């Protein structure tokens, strides 16, 4: 085989591989499908998403503050078949951004495939099940801020205004691992987390959107 033919063959092969690369789905689309790609690819391919949790019970519904997430393709939620519960998202003008049916009976956690543009347009979330509904809107938000204080060699105290950001998640900067989360409803909410790191990354949720900021632990070098 000539050098020119070999180069052409390599080019065609590379083009085919690029064409076969998975695309991130979105619940804004009419259908959500998982690309027919190897498992290794679906775990490595990272997509924008919205993490939602709560509870669907016969005596009531609960919808926790949402967090923006970057998740492997394989971890993204797929629509349920029973229609037992439905999540709906609305924009500022009241239009429906998405409708997502899922199966739930008790606590649930979903990683919804949702592009960044739609996340920024989100103004209201509604959870519906069994003729009942509960909604979540954004708190006042603003510029996120917190005090991070060294409690001892393995614990830190995080203090923040949860009337503006009702929930936080704390990540290890070195590994990206979530160390824990906290919720509240006061201007001086305190939660203790286990970590010996001199710095942490805090994700603040206003209920619908997420702001992330890096903090130095006061009292640690």
Backbone as CSV, one residue per row, in Angstrom:
resi,resn,N_x,N_y,N_z,CA_x,CA_y,CA_z,C_x,C_y,C_z
1,UNK,0.851,-1.198,0.000,0.000,0.000,0.000,0.882,1.242,0.000
2,UNK,0.566,2.200,-0.856,1.360,3.415,-0.944,1.163,4.269,0.291
3,UNK,2.094,5.183,0.516,2.013,6.070,1.666,0.770,6.944,1.585
4,UNK,0.427,7.397,0.366,-0.747,8.249,0.179,-2.030,7.501,0.530
5,UNK,-2.107,6.232,0.128,-3.294,5.426,0.418,-3.405,5.153,1.911
6,UNK,-2.262,4.939,2.567,-2.264,4.677,3.997,-2.762,5.897,4.769
7,UNK,-2.301,7.095,4.360,-2.731,8.332,5.000,-4.236,8.520,4.827
8,UNK,-4.736,8.207,3.630,-6.165,8.342,3.358,-6.973,7.396,4.225
9,UNK,-6.472,6.152,4.411,-7.163,5.167,5.229,-7.233,5.616,6.686
10,UNK,-6.120,6.137,7.197,-6.081,6.620,8.572,-7.048,7.774,8.747
11,UNK,-7.119,8.663,7.756,-8.008,9.811,7.818,-9.462,9.398,7.867
12,UNK,-9.842,8.402,7.040,-11.215,7.912,7.016,-11.575,7.254,8.335
13,UNK,-10.630,6.449,8.889,-10.861,5.774,10.164,-11.073,6.772,11.284
14,UNK,-10.232,7.835,11.310,-10.356,8.862,12.336,-11.678,9.599,12.213
15,UNK,-12.099,9.866,10.976,-13.371,10.562,10.756,-14.532,9.735,11.255
16,UNK,-14.473,8.425,11.031,-15.540,7.543,11.491,-15.623,7.523,13.001
17,UNK,-14.457,7.524,13.669,-14.437,7.507,15.125,-15.018,8.797,15.687
18,UNK,-14.692,9.932,15.019,-15.236,11.202,15.475,-16.738,11.222,15.297
19,UNK,-17.208,10.672,14.164,-18.639,10.657,13.903,-19.393,9.792,14.899
20,UNK,-18.691,8.755,15.416,-19.337,7.833,16.339,-19.275,8.306,17.790
21,UNK,-18.568,9.417,18.046,-18.449,9.905,19.416,-19.831,10.240,19.967
22,UNK,-20.090,9.890,21.205,-21.413,10.131,21.777,-21.692,11.610,21.957
23,UNK,-22.955,11.965,21.909,-23.385,13.324,22.171,-24.156,13.350,23.477
24,UNK,-23.997,14.436,24.213,-24.713,14.555,25.480,-26.201,14.743,25.209
25,UNK,-27.045,13.904,25.801,-28.491,14.066,25.625,-28.993,15.222,26.472
26,UNK,-30.238,15.620,26.250,-30.874,16.661,27.052,-32.345,16.357,27.185
27,UNK,-32.894,16.562,28.381,-34.315,16.291,28.579,-35.185,17.326,27.889
28,UNK,-34.552,18.346,27.301,-35.297,19.312,26.506,-35.766,18.652,25.210
29,UNK,-34.987,17.653,24.758,-35.344,16.939,23.537,-36.554,16.052,23.781
30,UNK,-37.220,15.688,22.695,-38.422,14.851,22.799,-38.087,13.462,23.301
31,UNK,-36.890,12.981,22.968,-36.502,11.623,23.374,-35.079,11.647,23.902
32,UNK,-34.808,10.806,24.862,-33.466,10.674,25.413,-32.990,9.266,25.126
33,UNK,-31.869,9.158,24.452,-31.349,7.834,24.128,-29.876,7.764,24.472
34,UNK,-29.430,6.587,24.823,-28.023,6.367,25.132,-27.332,5.904,23.869
35,UNK,-26.292,6.618,23.403,-25.594,6.199,22.193,-25.046,4.794,22.333
36,UNK,-25.033,4.050,21.243,-24.516,2.679,21.249,-22.996,2.725,21.207
37,UNK,-22.398,3.058,22.329,-20.951,3.167,22.438,-20.460,2.256,23.542
38,UNK,-19.172,1.899,23.504,-18.626,1.027,24.554,-18.812,1.628,25.933
39,UNK,-18.908,0.763,26.946,-19.130,1.213,28.321,-18.051,2.185,28.770
40,UNK,-16.800,1.928,28.340,-15.699,2.800,28.737,-15.923,4.223,28.255
41,UNK,-16.506,4.367,27.076,-16.742,5.692,26.516,-17.840,6.414,27.285
42,UNK,-18.930,5.693,27.594,-20.042,6.334,28.293,-19.657,6.754,29.701
43,UNK,-18.664,6.111,30.293,-18.209,6.507,31.620,-17.225,7.669,31.547
44,UNK,-16.508,7.799,30.418,-15.530,8.864,30.279,-16.148,10.143,29.720
45,UNK,-17.236,10.017,28.978,-17.851,11.178,28.345,-18.649,11.956,29.389
46,UNK,-18.260,13.200,29.644,-18.869,14.003,30.697,-19.883,14.979,30.102
47,UNK,-21.048,15.048,30.735,-22.143,15.869,30.228,-22.669,16.832,31.294
48,UNK,-23.197,17.991,30.875,-23.830,18.894,31.838,-25.126,18.291,32.349
49,UNK,-25.410,18.491,33.617,-26.596,17.874,34.218,-27.066,18.692,35.412
50,UNK,-28.250,18.348,35.883,-28.814,18.958,37.079,-29.156,17.837,38.048
51,UNK,-28.541,17.885,39.231,-28.794,16.848,40.231,-29.964,17.256,41.118
52,UNK,-30.950,16.375,41.174,-32.151,16.633,41.968,-32.430,15.472,42.904
53,UNK,-32.879,15.778,44.095,-33.248,14.741,45.047,-34.502,15.181,45.788
54,UNK,-35.125,14.233,46.465,-36.340,14.539,47.204,-37.032,13.269,47.639
55,UNK,-38.322,13.356,47.867,-39.098,12.192,48.274,-40.480,12.224,47.642
56,UNK,-40.942,11.052,47.262,-42.310,10.880,46.783,-42.987,9.906,47.730
57,UNK,-43.875,10.415,48.585,-44.575,9.605,49.572,-46.083,9.798,49.407
58,UNK,-46.851,8.850,49.911,-48.302,8.957,49.814,-48.839,10.145,50.608
59,UNK,-48.095,10.544,51.655,-48.559,11.641,52.498,-47.931,12.984,52.156
60,UNK,-47.097,13.037,51.103,-46.514,14.313,50.720,-45.302,14.178,49.822
61,UNK,-44.874,15.318,49.278,-43.742,15.361,48.365,-42.682,16.317,48.909
62,UNK,-41.422,16.054,48.548,-40.309,16.909,48.946,-39.369,17.072,47.757
63,UNK,-38.959,18.308,47.502,-38.024,18.592,46.422,-36.873,19.419,46.982
64,UNK,-35.687,18.827,47.049,-34.518,19.486,47.623,-33.937,20.512,46.651
65,UNK,-33.064,21.411,47.146,-32.369,22.336,46.252,-31.553,21.570,45.202
66,UNK,-31.527,22.102,43.996,-30.828,21.451,42.880,-29.379,21.917,42.807
67,UNK,-28.524,21.064,42.238,-27.124,21.398,42.013,-26.743,21.110,40.566
68,UNK,-26.020,22.041,39.952,-25.460,21.779,38.636,-24.362,20.740,38.786
69,UNK,-24.224,19.879,37.782,-23.293,18.767,37.876,-22.677,18.490,36.508
70,UNK,-21.483,17.937,36.507,-20.869,17.382,35.304,-20.768,15.888,35.548
71,UNK,-21.547,15.111,34.801,-21.686,13.688,35.113,-21.341,12.808,33.915
72,UNK,-20.827,11.602,34.174,-20.596,10.658,33.080,-21.894,10.326,32.359
73,UNK,-21.795,10.122,31.078,-22.960,9.811,30.259,-23.745,8.632,30.825
74,UNK,-23.036,7.636,31.343,-23.687,6.431,31.853,-24.507,6.693,33.109
75,UNK,-24.234,7.810,33.831,-24.932,8.095,35.087,-26.203,8.921,34.904
76,UNK,-26.452,9.393,33.695,-27.597,10.271,33.473,-28.914,9.509,33.565
77,UNK,-29.917,10.165,34.140,-31.231,9.547,34.325,-31.940,9.367,32.988
78,UNK,-32.761,8.333,32.928,-33.602,8.077,31.760,-35.057,8.138,32.202
79,UNK,-35.961,8.534,31.321,-37.377,8.633,31.708,-37.922,7.314,32.225
80,UNK,-38.793,7.378,33.238,-39.442,6.187,33.772,-40.600,5.749,32.899
81,UNK,-41.114,4.589,33.183,-42.202,4.031,32.377,-43.543,4.026,33.102
82,UNK,-43.509,4.126,34.432,-44.759,4.020,35.186,-45.536,5.326,35.245
83,UNK,-44.823,6.450,35.023,-45.473,7.743,35.136,-45.898,8.062,36.553
84,UNK,-45.236,7.423,37.531,-45.612,7.619,38.936,-45.322,9.038,39.411
85,UNK,-44.273,9.661,38.869,-43.912,11.023,39.253,-43.397,11.773,38.029
86,UNK,-43.483,13.095,38.077,-43.039,13.926,36.963,-42.349,15.172,37.493
87,UNK,-41.235,15.524,36.865,-40.545,16.778,37.145,-40.745,17.711,35.961
88,UNK,-41.090,18.956,36.248,-41.251,19.945,35.202,-40.416,21.171,35.523
89,UNK,-39.824,21.761,34.490,-39.050,22.980,34.650,-39.666,24.105,33.841
90,UNK,-39.665,25.318,34.410,-40.307,26.465,33.762,-39.334,27.631,33.659
91,UNK,-39.487,28.414,32.604,-38.686,29.603,32.406,-39.327,30.822,33.033
92,UNK,-38.678,31.985,32.867,-39.163,33.221,33.472,-40.513,33.649,32.917
93,UNK,-40.790,33.304,31.663,-42.054,33.689,31.039,-43.154,32.662,31.270
94,UNK,-42.878,31.656,32.093,-43.882,30.646,32.402,-43.925,29.476,31.447
95,UNK,-43.125,29.521,30.380,-43.141,28.412,29.429,-42.473,27.173,30.027
96,UNK,-42.918,26.028,29.587,-42.358,24.765,30.056,-41.050,24.479,29.328
97,UNK,-39.976,24.350,30.082,-38.670,24.043,29.502,-38.488,22.548,29.296
98,UNK,-39.026,21.743,30.222,-38.926,20.288,30.084,-39.958,19.610,30.969
99,UNK,-40.281,18.384,30.612,-41.129,17.500,31.405,-40.453,16.145,31.462
100,UNK,-40.241,15.633,32.671,-39.471,14.399,32.832,-40.214,13.427,33.751
101,UNK,-40.816,12.362,33.191,-41.467,11.341,34.020,-40.435,10.375,34.595
102,UNK,-40.635,9.944,35.836,-39.694,8.984,36.425,-40.415,8.112,37.441
103,UNK,-39.791,7.017,37.768,-40.349,6.062,38.722,-39.792,6.361,40.108
104,UNK,-40.663,6.555,41.078,-40.207,6.846,42.436,-41.261,6.431,43.438
105,UNK,-40.792,5.874,44.543,-41.658,5.531,45.670,-40.806,5.632,46.927
106,UNK,-40.720,6.841,47.467,-39.817,7.097,48.574,-38.755,8.091,48.149
107,UNK,-37.579,8.046,48.777,-36.500,8.967,48.411,-36.020,8.718,46.982
108,UNK,-35.598,9.780,46.302,-35.050,9.632,44.953,-33.892,10.601,44.759
109,UNK,-33.038,10.254,43.818,-31.949,11.124,43.389,-31.777,10.925,41.892
110,UNK,-31.821,12.022,41.146,-31.735,11.960,39.696,-30.642,12.888,39.188
111,UNK,-29.900,12.424,38.189,-28.952,13.266,37.477,-29.589,13.548,36.125
112,UNK,-30.272,14.677,36.004,-31.007,14.990,34.786,-30.082,15.563,33.719
113,UNK,-30.085,14.994,32.529,-29.285,15.561,31.446,-29.877,16.886,30.987
114,UNK,-29.207,17.986,31.306,-29.753,19.303,31.010,-28.613,20.256,30.649
115,UNK,-28.681,20.826,29.454,-27.610,21.696,28.978,-27.530,22.980,29.804
116,UNK,-26.372,23.620,29.748,-26.106,24.799,30.573,-27.053,25.952,30.245
117,UNK,-27.391,26.135,28.985,-28.281,27.231,28.590,-29.652,27.075,29.246
118,UNK,-30.204,25.867,29.186,-31.516,25.627,29.785,-31.451,25.780,31.299
119,UNK,-30.352,25.331,31.912,-30.201,25.515,33.354,-30.234,26.995,33.732
120,UNK,-29.592,27.836,32.926,-29.571,29.267,33.236,-30.947,29.904,33.068
121,UNK,-31.800,29.315,32.215,-33.141,29.850,31.980,-34.153,29.371,33.024
122,UNK,-33.770,28.384,33.812,-34.695,27.771,34.765,-35.073,28.741,35.882
123,UNK,-36.387,28.884,36.117,-36.885,29.771,37.173,-37.798,29.063,38.181
124,UNK,-38.258,27.866,37.828,-39.157,27.151,38.729,-39.122,25.667,38.414
125,UNK,-39.098,24.837,39.466,-39.185,23.383,39.332,-40.449,22.900,40.009
126,UNK,-41.115,21.932,39.403,-42.326,21.366,40.001,-42.232,19.843,39.995
127,UNK,-42.529,19.247,41.155,-42.616,17.795,41.294,-44.088,17.431,41.461
128,UNK,-44.559,16.501,40.624,-45.968,16.113,40.624,-46.068,14.602,40.820
129,UNK,-46.975,14.177,41.688,-47.235,12.752,41.871,-48.535,12.571,42.646
130,UNK,-49.352,11.616,42.194,-50.566,11.268,42.924,-51.527,12.414,43.140
131,UNK,-51.607,13.327,42.185,-52.512,14.461,42.334,-51.977,15.575,43.204
132,UNK,-50.753,15.406,43.733,-50.126,16.439,44.568,-48.987,17.087,43.786
133,UNK,-48.590,18.275,44.224,-47.482,18.973,43.580,-46.743,19.832,44.600
134,UNK,-45.435,19.958,44.414,-44.618,20.840,45.236,-43.656,21.554,44.290
135,UNK,-43.348,22.804,44.607,-42.505,23.593,43.722,-41.287,24.141,44.463
136,UNK,-40.255,24.433,43.674,-39.076,25.101,44.216,-38.675,26.220,43.268
137,UNK,-38.444,27.396,43.834,-37.951,28.541,43.088,-36.607,28.957,43.679
138,UNK,-35.951,29.908,43.029,-34.640,30.345,43.505,-34.773,31.291,44.691
139,UNK,-33.870,31.143,45.656,-33.767,32.099,46.752,-33.094,33.366,46.224
140,UNK,-32.779,34.294,47.104,-32.230,35.576,46.648,-30.858,35.447,45.995
141,UNK,-30.079,34.424,46.394,-28.787,34.201,45.760,-27.838,35.367,45.975
142,UNK,-27.215,35.819,44.872,-26.221,36.888,44.969,-24.816,36.325,44.949
143,UNK,-23.869,37.073,45.511,-22.481,36.619,45.566,-22.303,35.654,46.732
144,UNK,-21.855,34.441,46.464,-21.709,33.463,47.558,-20.573,33.836,48.504
145,UNK,-20.787,33.582,49.775,-19.749,33.871,50.766,-19.925,32.928,51.944
146,UNK,-18.842,32.644,52.630,-18.890,31.750,53.784,-17.656,31.951,54.647
147,UNK,-17.765,31.540,55.892,-16.619,31.471,56.797,-16.261,30.007,56.962
148,UNK,-14.977,29.683,56.790,-14.509,28.308,56.941,-13.480,28.303,58.057
149,UNK,-13.812,27.683,59.171,-12.990,27.769,60.375,-12.459,26.395,60.767
150,UNK,-11.196,26.366,61.129,-10.561,25.137,61.608,-11.094,24.794,63.004
151,UNK,-11.730,23.630,63.114,-12.236,23.164,64.415,-11.159,22.366,65.132
152,UNK,-10.592,21.400,64.417,-9.443,20.637,64.890,-8.711,20.142,63.646
153,UNK,-7.771,19.243,63.803,-6.942,18.818,62.676,-7.709,18.097,61.579
154,UNK,-8.911,17.630,61.867,-9.660,16.857,60.872,-11.077,17.370,60.611
155,UNK,-11.436,18.531,61.175,-12.787,19.065,60.978,-12.753,20.562,60.692
156,UNK,-13.714,21.003,59.856,-13.878,22.430,59.616,-15.345,22.802,59.840
157,UNK,-15.561,24.031,60.269,-16.906,24.558,60.451,-17.197,25.535,59.320
158,UNK,-18.308,25.302,58.592,-18.717,26.184,57.503,-19.934,26.978,57.960
159,UNK,-19.842,28.297,57.825,-20.928,29.192,58.219,-21.346,30.005,56.998
160,UNK,-22.641,29.998,56.677,-23.108,30.751,55.520,-24.563,31.179,55.705
161,UNK,-25.019,32.068,54.838,-26.389,32.577,54.874,-27.271,31.682,54.002
162,UNK,-28.031,30.804,54.654,-28.844,29.851,53.885,-30.209,30.425,53.486
163,UNK,-30.467,31.686,53.847,-31.657,32.333,53.290,-31.402,32.737,51.840
164,UNK,-30.124,32.915,51.493,-29.751,33.239,50.103,-29.389,31.987,49.320
165,UNK,-28.732,31.069,49.992,-28.348,29.796,49.379,-28.748,28.678,50.344
166,UNK,-29.907,28.055,50.136,-30.430,27.086,51.110,-29.623,25.798,51.245
167,UNK,-28.719,25.527,50.304,-27.934,24.284,50.393,-26.526,24.509,49.865
168,UNK,-25.579,23.774,50.433,-24.195,23.807,49.960,-23.662,22.380,49.840
169,UNK,-22.630,22.227,49.028,-21.833,21.002,48.991,-20.372,21.401,49.112
170,UNK,-19.611,20.618,49.853,-18.191,20.891,50.045,-17.385,19.805,49.347
171,UNK,-16.428,20.235,48.524,-15.586,19.292,47.778,-14.130,19.414,48.196
172,UNK,-13.447,18.288,48.105,-11.995,18.260,48.278,-11.387,18.794,46.987
173,UNK,-10.605,19.868,47.075,-10.035,20.485,45.880,-9.098,19.532,45.152
174,UNK,-8.366,18.726,45.898,-7.376,17.835,45.281,-8.015,16.700,44.503
175,UNK,-9.070,16.128,45.023,-9.671,14.944,44.396,-11.011,15.218,43.722
176,UNK,-11.669,16.321,44.075,-12.994,16.602,43.544,-14.100,15.843,44.261
177,UNK,-13.736,15.048,45.253,-14.719,14.242,45.987,-15.587,15.129,46.871
178,UNK,-16.885,14.829,46.918,-17.801,15.565,47.776,-17.602,15.110,49.220
179,UNK,-17.273,16.054,50.103,-17.031,15.742,51.512,-18.325,15.717,52.311
180,UNK,-19.319,16.413,51.825,-20.597,16.449,52.528,-21.443,17.599,52.018
181,UNK,-22.647,17.691,52.542,-23.570,18.750,52.144,-24.319,19.247,53.369
182,UNK,-24.921,20.399,53.228,-25.682,20.970,54.328,-26.807,21.836,53.817
183,UNK,-27.868,21.951,54.617,-29.009,22.797,54.282,-29.403,23.622,55.499
184,UNK,-30.140,24.682,55.246,-30.609,25.511,56.342,-31.598,26.543,55.865
185,UNK,-31.999,27.417,56.789,-32.970,28.455,56.453,-32.753,29.702,57.296
186,UNK,-31.518,29.912,57.767,-31.223,31.068,58.604,-30.055,31.851,58.013
187,UNK,-29.854,33.049,58.539,-28.761,33.885,58.046,-27.404,33.450,58.597
188,UNK,-27.412,32.522,59.571,-26.156,32.076,60.188,-26.223,30.566,60.397
189,UNK,-26.166,29.835,59.286,-26.232,28.370,59.326,-24.832,27.796,59.496
190,UNK,-24.699,26.808,60.384,-23.401,26.203,60.662,-23.458,24.695,60.448
191,UNK,-22.467,24.172,59.711,-22.353,22.734,59.490,-20.879,22.360,59.576
192,UNK,-20.592,21.244,60.237,-19.212,20.768,60.380,-18.935,19.654,59.371
193,UNK,-17.750,19.703,58.748,-17.351,18.708,57.758,-16.007,18.101,58.140
194,UNK,-15.837,16.853,57.747,-14.594,16.133,58.023,-13.598,16.361,56.895
195,UNK,-12.511,17.077,57.177,-11.426,17.269,56.218,-10.222,17.882,56.927
196,UNK,-9.048,17.536,56.463,-7.811,18.105,57.001,-7.168,19.060,55.994
197,UNK,-7.846,19.315,54.881,-7.295,20.143,53.809,-7.243,21.621,54.218
198,UNK,-6.245,22.365,53.718,-6.149,23.802,54.032,-7.114,24.651,53.194
199,UNK,-7.652,24.065,52.102,-8.598,24.759,51.242,-9.730,23.816,50.845
200,UNK,-10.901,24.378,50.585,-12.034,23.581,50.130,-12.780,24.337,49.040
201,UNK,-13.504,23.596,48.242,-14.367,24.170,47.221,-15.808,24.025,47.691
202,UNK,-16.550,25.127,47.722,-17.945,25.079,48.165,-18.865,25.425,47.001
203,UNK,-19.873,24.583,46.800,-20.895,24.824,45.787,-22.155,25.307,46.512
204,UNK,-22.617,26.474,46.123,-23.792,27.090,46.738,-24.992,26.932,45.805
205,UNK,-26.078,26.395,46.307,-27.307,26.282,45.522,-28.333,27.295,46.015
206,UNK,-28.876,28.094,45.070,-29.961,29.000,45.435,-31.316,28.304,45.325
207,UNK,-31.272,27.001,45.087,-32.467,26.199,44.902,-32.560,25.646,43.499
208,UNK,-32.090,26.463,42.516,-32.135,26.054,41.111,-30.774,26.118,40.427
209,UNK,-29.955,27.082,40.827,-28.671,27.307,40.171,-27.529,27.156,41.178
210,UNK,-26.327,26.958,40.642,-25.169,26.688,41.492,-24.043,27.672,41.227
211,UNK,-23.445,28.173,42.300,-22.245,29.008,42.222,-21.162,28.326,43.044
212,UNK,-19.964,28.290,42.507,-18.871,27.578,43.178,-17.747,28.547,43.517
213,UNK,-17.161,28.349,44.697,-16.079,29.231,45.125,-15.097,28.465,46.000
214,UNK,-13.853,28.865,45.877,-12.762,28.236,46.653,-12.471,29.063,47.902
215,UNK,-12.276,28.378,49.029,-12.038,29.070,50.303,-10.826,28.467,51.014
216,UNK,-10.091,29.328,51.697,-9.010,28.912,52.578,-9.595,28.710,53.976
217,UNK,-9.192,27.626,54.619,-9.678,27.344,55.976,-8.941,28.241,56.962
218,UNK,-9.709,29.088,57.659,-9.114,30.001,58.638,-8.508,29.200,59.802
219,UNK,-7.235,29.461,60.084,-6.538,28.768,61.158,-5.644,27.646,60.674
220,UNK,-5.660,27.397,59.341,-4.767,26.385,58.774,-3.834,27.056,57.775
221,UNK,-2.587,26.637,57.785,-1.604,27.237,56.891,-1.692,26.588,55.531
